[in-house]
Amino acid sequence: MESKALFNKYDKVQHLKTERTDWTICVRAQAVWKGINRMTQEFRGLNVIFIDDSNLRIHAFLSAKICDLFPKPPKEGGIYSLSNFHVRVYSDDEKNRAVRFSKHIYFANHTQLTLEEDNITNIAPYAFDLYELNDVKKFVSDSRFLIDVVGIIEDCNMKCVRSREDESKMHIKFRITDGRSVVNVTFFNTLSEDLEKELKNMKEEPVTIIIASAKVNEHEGALCLNNYPATRFYLNTDHYSVKIMKERLLDPTFSIKEKVAEEGNAPPIFTVADIKKLPKEYTESKELDILEGRYKCLKCVRNIPYPDKRFRLATICNDTTGILAIVFPDNEIQRILGKNAFDVADEVGDDMTFPLVLKYFEKKEFLVTLKIGERNLNKSSNIYTAIELNDPVESLGNHSPKKVEPTQVNDKSLTMEIDETIDILRC
């Protein structure tokens, strides 16, 4: 009888309604992160993902204005009794929601938060809303929600790549598979460092990773998962999905092995002089069709969305053989800087000032993969578009690249070509 009364004193997350505030729930804090204003960098408050004994998740927000009323705010993993709070329904225009539950919690002045010493209601350590990897593409055009996925890390021998300009900025790239689909993942900054450290301590292989609250993006037609403040990862954790994933990979009727390109088929490295002499066989001949009002490449089955605010960085590059005008792409600039165009625009504050952060690319050495167009080959355009930027040391392994010396521009025609190129890039 006493046990029944104990359980009945807690409300269920699924029963929460907006009409009252005298709720009491027993929940575990699965994830806690700070909300920061992107423009002012001011602390807005604490965000929490709570789960109850039914494995139902709900987002909660503790405003910075009342944080002082909670000297012991929620900590990840802690189990709490939470009483007297507001319940609100999400609006349709709210984006990047970490959970799909239609309501969320707002702390109030009279809210009571009590840490429970015992897990009296047997709340699980975590709960996820997992999607198959082949469903990830559906979230590219749906910005309302972040996504939870599970997969095997293909190669655990990866390391963080640090920015030469700012060592506090870093990223780590890897791929995950479920045996049939493969998805690229890039973690930035602290989360990338955390993953690198945990992988070094992993003794069991293969390593299965659950990624919770990831953002789905698309770069050059390839799907990519990136981290948000809410993103968390779990390696070889005790969860039913991890066991299913390992069973799938052992099942020859389920797993489809991807063909690995032979080492001899690696793309060649050209000098600037070589690029200017390339024959027509090197042109990229993909054409876009308009289907249902959207641009689509039928060859690679890729939708080309209407342009948003993106980087388009015009550069003059050189090696020991010549000079080339190259436009650096949005996705690579984001990857290297750890910022998107909106972040940089907010920092600058106006459209007339050139962002100093983009000066990072000056006098840096990169191995550049170019998209060769027909106009490049017939010499009607001397502007090339990059699709990938790599550190020469990363790309060439232990082989040290040759030192690149500045090209001396004494030839009058070459000087005119550069001037014309700069004028075109300004358009």
C-alpha positions as CSV (number, residue, x, y, z in Angstrom):
1,M,0.0,0.0,0.0
2,E,2.8,2.3,0.9
3,S,4.6,1.5,-2.4
4,K,1.4,2.3,-4.4
5,A,1.1,5.7,-2.7
6,L,4.7,6.4,-3.4
7,F,4.3,5.9,-7.2
8,N,0.9,7.7,-7.3
9,K,2.4,10.9,-6.0
10,Y,4.2,11.4,-9.3
11,D,2.6,12.5,-12.5
12,K,3.5,11.1,-15.9
13,V,5.2,13.3,-18.5
14,Q,2.7,12.2,-21.1
15,H,-0.2,13.5,-18.9
16,L,1.2,17.0,-18.5
17,K,-1.2,19.8,-19.6
18,T,-0.9,23.6,-19.9
19,E,-4.0,24.4,-17.7
20,R,-2.2,24.0,-14.4
21,T,1.2,24.2,-12.7
22,D,0.8,22.0,-9.6
23,W,2.5,19.0,-11.3
24,T,5.1,16.7,-9.6
25,I,7.2,14.4,-11.8
26,C,10.2,12.2,-11.0
27,V,12.7,12.4,-13.9
28,R,16.3,11.9,-14.8
29,A,18.4,14.7,-16.5
30,Q,19.7,13.0,-19.6
31,A,21.3,16.1,-21.1
32,V,22.0,19.6,-19.7
33,W,23.4,22.5,-21.8
34,K,23.6,26.3,-21.7
35,G,21.6,28.5,-24.0
36,I,23.7,31.3,-25.4
37,N,22.5,34.2,-27.5
38,R,24.4,33.9,-30.8
39,M,24.6,37.7,-31.4
40,T,25.4,38.9,-27.9
41,Q,26.9,35.7,-26.4
42,E,24.8,36.3,-23.3
43,F,23.7,33.4,-21.1
44,R,20.0,32.8,-21.7
45,G,19.5,29.9,-19.3
46,L,19.8,26.2,-18.9
47,N,18.2,23.6,-21.2
48,V,17.5,20.1,-19.9
49,I,16.2,16.9,-21.4
50,F,14.3,15.0,-18.7
51,I,13.1,11.4,-19.0
52,D,10.6,9.6,-16.8
53,D,10.1,5.9,-15.9
54,S,8.1,5.5,-19.2
55,N,11.1,6.5,-21.2
56,L,9.2,9.6,-22.3
57,R,11.4,12.7,-22.9
58,I,10.6,16.3,-22.4
59,H,12.6,19.5,-22.8
60,A,12.8,21.9,-19.9
61,F,14.1,25.5,-19.7
62,L,15.5,27.4,-16.7
63,S,15.8,31.1,-17.5
64,A,18.9,33.0,-16.6
65,K,16.7,35.5,-14.7
66,I,15.8,32.9,-12.1
67,C,18.9,30.7,-12.1
68,D,20.0,32.2,-8.8
69,L,16.9,30.7,-7.2
70,F,18.4,27.2,-8.0
71,P,21.9,27.1,-6.4
72,K,22.0,23.4,-7.3
73,P,20.8,23.2,-10.9
74,P,20.2,19.9,-12.7
75,K,23.2,17.8,-13.5
76,E,23.4,15.2,-16.2
77,G,22.5,11.7,-14.8
78,G,20.8,13.1,-11.7
79,I,17.3,12.0,-10.7
80,Y,15.0,14.8,-9.5
81,S,11.6,15.4,-8.1
82,L,10.3,18.4,-10.0
83,S,7.2,20.3,-8.9
84,N,5.1,23.4,-9.6
85,F,6.2,24.4,-13.2
86,H,4.6,25.7,-16.3
87,V,3.8,23.5,-19.3
88,R,3.7,25.1,-22.8
89,V,3.0,23.8,-26.3
90,Y,5.7,24.2,-28.9
91,S,4.9,26.7,-31.7
92,D,5.1,25.6,-35.3
93,D,8.1,27.8,-36.1
94,E,10.5,26.5,-33.4
95,K,13.5,24.8,-34.9
96,N,16.2,22.3,-33.9
97,R,14.1,20.7,-31.1
98,A,16.0,18.0,-29.2
99,V,12.8,16.0,-28.5
100,R,9.6,15.4,-30.4
101,F,7.2,15.6,-27.5
102,S,4.7,18.5,-28.3
103,K,5.1,20.2,-24.9
104,H,8.0,21.6,-22.9
105,I,8.5,22.7,-19.3
106,Y,9.4,26.2,-18.0
107,F,10.8,26.6,-14.5
108,A,9.1,29.3,-12.4
109,N,9.9,31.2,-9.2
110,H,7.9,28.7,-7.2
111,T,9.3,25.6,-8.9
112,Q,10.8,23.0,-6.6
113,L,13.7,20.9,-7.7
114,T,14.9,18.1,-5.3
115,L,17.7,15.7,-6.0
116,E,16.6,12.1,-5.2
117,E,19.2,9.8,-3.7
118,D,17.6,6.6,-4.9
119,N,16.1,5.6,-8.3
120,I,12.8,4.7,-6.7
121,T,10.9,4.6,-10.0
122,N,13.6,2.7,-12.0
123,I,14.2,5.4,-14.6
124,A,16.6,4.3,-17.3
125,P,20.0,5.9,-17.7
126,Y,18.9,7.3,-21.1
127,A,16.2,7.2,-23.8
128,F,16.4,7.8,-27.5
129,D,14.1,8.3,-30.5
130,L,16.3,6.3,-33.0
131,Y,16.0,6.5,-36.7
132,E,17.5,4.3,-39.4
133,L,20.4,5.7,-41.3
134,N,18.6,5.5,-44.6
135,D,15.9,7.8,-43.1
136,V,18.4,10.5,-42.3
137,K,18.0,12.3,-45.6
138,K,14.4,13.1,-44.7
139,F,15.6,15.5,-42.1
140,V,17.6,17.7,-44.5
141,S,14.5,19.7,-45.4
142,D,12.9,19.4,-41.9
143,S,14.6,21.8,-39.6
144,R,12.2,21.4,-36.7
145,F,13.9,18.4,-35.1
146,L,17.4,17.1,-34.3
147,I,17.8,13.4,-34.7
148,D,19.0,10.3,-32.8
149,V,20.9,7.6,-34.7
150,V,23.0,4.5,-34.0
151,G,25.8,3.0,-36.1
152,I,29.2,1.3,-36.2
153,I,32.2,3.7,-36.5
154,E,34.0,2.5,-39.6
155,D,37.5,3.7,-38.6
156,C,38.3,4.5,-35.0
157,N,41.8,5.7,-35.8
158,M,40.9,9.3,-36.3
159,K,42.2,12.4,-34.6
160,C,41.0,16.0,-34.0
161,V,42.1,18.5,-36.6
162,R,42.9,21.8,-34.9
163,S,42.7,25.2,-36.4
164,R,46.2,26.7,-37.0
165,E,44.8,30.1,-36.2
166,D,43.0,29.2,-33.0
167,E,43.9,25.9,-31.3
168,S,40.6,26.0,-29.3
169,K,38.7,25.3,-32.5
170,M,38.9,21.8,-33.8
171,H,36.8,19.1,-35.5
172,I,36.8,15.4,-36.1
173,K,35.4,13.6,-39.1
174,F,34.2,9.9,-39.3
175,R,31.6,7.7,-40.9
176,I,29.0,5.4,-39.3
177,T,27.3,2.5,-40.9
178,D,24.4,0.1,-40.0
179,G,25.5,-2.5,-42.6
180,R,23.4,-1.0,-45.4
181,S,23.8,2.8,-45.2
182,V,26.7,5.0,-44.5
183,V,26.5,8.6,-43.1
184,N,29.3,11.1,-42.6
185,V,29.7,12.8,-39.2
186,T,31.6,15.9,-38.2
187,F,31.9,16.9,-34.5
188,F,33.2,20.4,-33.7
189,N,35.2,21.7,-30.8
190,T,34.7,20.2,-27.3
191,L,32.6,17.3,-28.5
192,S,35.3,16.3,-31.0
193,E,37.9,16.3,-28.3
194,D,35.7,14.2,-26.0
195,L,35.2,11.6,-28.8
196,E,38.9,11.4,-29.5
197,K,39.6,10.8,-25.8
198,E,37.0,8.1,-25.3
199,L,38.0,6.2,-28.5
200,K,41.5,6.0,-27.2
201,N,40.2,4.2,-24.1
202,M,38.0,1.8,-26.0
203,K,39.2,-1.8,-25.9
204,E,36.2,-3.5,-27.4
205,E,35.7,-3.5,-31.2
206,P,33.7,-2.8,-33.2
207,V,32.7,0.5,-31.6
208,T,29.0,1.3,-31.8
209,I,28.0,4.9,-31.3
210,I,24.6,6.3,-30.4
211,I,24.4,10.0,-31.4
212,A,21.6,11.9,-29.7
213,S,20.2,15.2,-30.9
214,A,22.4,15.6,-34.0
215,K,21.8,18.2,-36.8
216,V,21.3,16.8,-40.3
217,N,23.1,18.8,-43.0
218,E,24.0,18.2,-46.7
219,H,27.4,19.2,-48.2
220,E,28.0,18.7,-51.9
221,G,25.2,16.2,-52.1
222,A,26.5,14.1,-49.2
223,L,24.6,13.8,-45.9
224,C,26.4,14.8,-42.8
225,L,25.6,14.8,-39.1
226,N,26.9,17.7,-37.0
227,N,26.7,18.5,-33.3
228,Y,24.6,21.1,-31.6
229,P,24.8,22.1,-27.9
230,A,22.3,19.4,-27.1
231,T,24.2,16.6,-28.9
232,R,25.6,13.7,-26.9
233,F,27.3,10.5,-27.9
234,Y,27.4,7.0,-26.2
235,L,30.0,4.4,-27.2
236,N,29.2,0.6,-26.8
237,T,26.6,1.5,-24.2
238,D,24.2,-1.0,-22.7
239,H,21.3,-0.4,-24.9
240,Y,19.2,-2.8,-27.0
241,S,20.0,-0.9,-30.2
242,V,23.7,-1.6,-29.8
243,K,23.0,-5.3,-29.6
244,I,20.8,-5.2,-32.6
245,M,23.5,-3.3,-34.6
246,K,26.1,-5.9,-33.8
247,E,23.8,-8.7,-34.8
248,R,23.0,-7.0,-38.1
249,L,26.7,-6.8,-39.1
250,L,27.1,-10.5,-38.5
251,D,24.1,-11.3,-40.6
252,P,25.3,-11.8,-44.3
253,T,21.7,-11.4,-45.6
254,F,21.5,-7.9,-44.0
255,S,24.9,-6.4,-44.3
256,I,25.9,-5.0,-47.7
257,K,29.6,-4.3,-48.0
258,E,30.7,-1.1,-49.7
259,K,33.2,-1.4,-52.6
260,V,36.5,0.1,-51.6
261,A,38.4,2.0,-54.3
262,E,41.8,0.5,-55.1
263,E,44.8,2.4,-54.0
264,G,45.9,2.8,-57.5
265,N,42.7,4.7,-58.4
266,A,43.4,7.6,-56.1
267,P,42.9,11.0,-57.8
268,P,46.1,12.5,-59.1
269,I,47.6,15.7,-57.8
270,F,48.1,18.5,-60.5
271,T,50.1,21.7,-60.5
272,V,48.5,25.0,-61.5
273,A,50.3,24.7,-64.9
274,D,48.9,21.1,-65.4
275,I,45.3,22.3,-64.6
276,K,45.5,25.0,-67.2
277,K,46.3,22.3,-69.8
278,L,43.6,19.7,-68.9
279,P,41.7,18.2,-71.9
280,K,37.9,18.1,-72.2
281,E,37.7,14.6,-70.7
282,Y,38.1,16.3,-67.2
283,T,35.0,18.4,-67.4
284,E,32.2,17.9,-65.0
285,S,29.2,17.4,-67.3
286,K,26.4,17.1,-64.7
287,E,23.3,19.1,-65.6
288,L,20.4,20.1,-63.4
289,D,16.8,19.6,-64.2
290,I,13.8,21.4,-62.7
291,L,11.4,19.0,-61.2
292,E,8.4,20.2,-59.2
293,G,9.9,23.7,-59.0
294,R,13.2,22.5,-57.6
295,Y,16.6,22.0,-59.2
296,K,17.7,18.3,-59.2
297,C,20.6,16.4,-60.6
298,L,19.3,13.2,-62.0
299,K,22.7,11.6,-62.2
300,C,23.5,11.8,-58.5
301,V,19.9,12.0,-57.3
302,R,20.6,15.3,-55.5
303,N,18.2,18.1,-54.8
304,I,19.8,21.6,-55.1
305,P,18.0,23.9,-52.7
306,Y,17.5,27.5,-53.3
307,P,20.4,29.5,-51.9
308,D,20.6,30.5,-48.3
309,K,23.2,32.8,-46.7
310,R,26.4,31.0,-47.5
311,F,30.1,31.6,-47.9
312,R,31.6,32.2,-51.3
313,L,35.2,33.1,-50.8
314,A,37.1,34.3,-53.8
315,T,40.8,33.7,-53.6
316,I,43.9,34.0,-55.7
317,C,46.1,30.8,-55.2
318,N,49.5,29.9,-56.5
319,D,52.1,27.2,-56.5
320,T,55.6,27.2,-58.0
321,T,54.1,26.9,-61.6
322,G,51.5,29.6,-61.7
323,I,48.4,31.4,-60.4
324,L,44.8,30.3,-60.2
325,A,41.6,32.0,-59.2
326,I,39.6,29.7,-56.9
327,V,36.3,30.1,-55.2
328,F,36.3,28.3,-51.8
329,P,32.9,26.5,-51.0
330,D,30.6,27.1,-48.1
331,N,30.8,23.7,-46.5
332,E,34.6,23.6,-46.3
333,I,34.8,27.1,-44.9
334,Q,32.3,26.1,-42.2
335,R,34.3,22.9,-41.5
336,I,37.6,24.7,-41.1
337,L,36.4,27.8,-39.2
338,G,33.8,26.1,-37.1
339,K,31.3,28.9,-38.0
340,N,28.6,29.4,-40.6
341,A,27.8,32.5,-42.6
342,F,25.2,33.7,-40.1
343,D,27.8,33.5,-37.3
344,V,30.3,35.6,-39.2
345,A,27.7,38.1,-40.3
346,D,26.6,38.6,-36.7
347,E,30.2,39.2,-35.6
348,V,30.8,41.8,-38.4
349,G,27.5,43.6,-38.0
350,D,27.4,45.1,-41.5
351,D,27.7,44.1,-45.1
352,M,30.6,46.5,-46.0
353,T,33.3,45.2,-43.6
354,F,35.3,42.2,-44.7
355,P,35.3,39.6,-41.9
356,L,38.7,39.3,-40.3
357,V,38.1,35.6,-39.6
358,L,38.2,34.9,-43.3
359,K,41.8,36.2,-43.4
360,Y,42.7,32.9,-41.9
361,F,42.9,31.4,-45.4
362,E,45.6,33.9,-46.5
363,K,49.1,32.5,-46.9
364,K,47.9,29.0,-45.9
365,E,48.8,25.9,-47.8
366,F,46.0,23.6,-48.9
367,L,45.5,20.6,-51.1
368,V,42.5,21.7,-53.2
369,T,40.1,19.5,-55.1
370,L,38.6,21.4,-58.0
371,K,35.5,21.1,-60.0
372,I,36.5,21.5,-63.7
373,G,33.8,23.0,-65.8
374,E,33.6,23.2,-69.6
375,R,34.3,27.0,-69.5
376,N,37.5,26.3,-67.7
377,L,38.6,23.8,-70.4
378,N,37.7,26.0,-73.4
379,K,39.5,29.0,-71.7
380,S,36.4,31.2,-71.5
381,S,36.7,31.3,-67.7
382,N,39.8,31.3,-65.6
383,I,37.9,31.0,-62.3
384,Y,37.7,27.5,-60.7
385,T,35.5,26.2,-57.9
386,A,36.9,24.2,-55.1
387,I,34.9,21.3,-53.6
388,E,37.3,20.2,-50.9
389,L,40.2,21.7,-48.9
390,N,42.7,19.5,-47.1
391,D,45.8,20.0,-45.1
392,P,48.7,18.6,-47.2
393,V,50.1,16.8,-44.2
394,E,46.7,15.1,-43.6
395,S,46.1,14.1,-47.2
396,L,49.6,12.9,-48.0
397,G,50.2,11.0,-44.8
398,N,53.9,10.9,-43.8
399,H,55.1,12.3,-47.1
400,S,56.1,15.9,-46.5
401,P,54.8,18.2,-49.2
402,K,57.2,20.4,-51.1
403,K,57.6,23.9,-49.8
404,V,55.5,26.3,-51.8
405,E,57.4,29.4,-52.9
406,P,55.5,32.6,-53.9
407,T,55.3,32.9,-57.7
408,Q,57.1,35.9,-59.1
409,V,54.7,37.7,-61.4
410,N,56.8,39.6,-63.9
411,D,54.9,38.7,-67.1
412,K,52.6,41.6,-68.1
413,S,49.9,39.2,-69.6
414,L,49.8,37.2,-66.4
415,T,49.4,40.4,-64.4
416,M,46.5,41.5,-66.6
417,E,44.9,38.0,-66.2
418,I,45.0,38.4,-62.4
419,D,43.4,41.9,-62.6
420,E,40.7,40.6,-64.9
421,T,40.1,37.7,-62.5
422,I,39.7,39.9,-59.5
423,D,37.2,42.1,-61.4
424,I,35.1,39.0,-62.3
425,L,35.2,37.8,-58.7
426,R,33.9,41.1,-57.5
427,C,30.8,40.8,-59.6
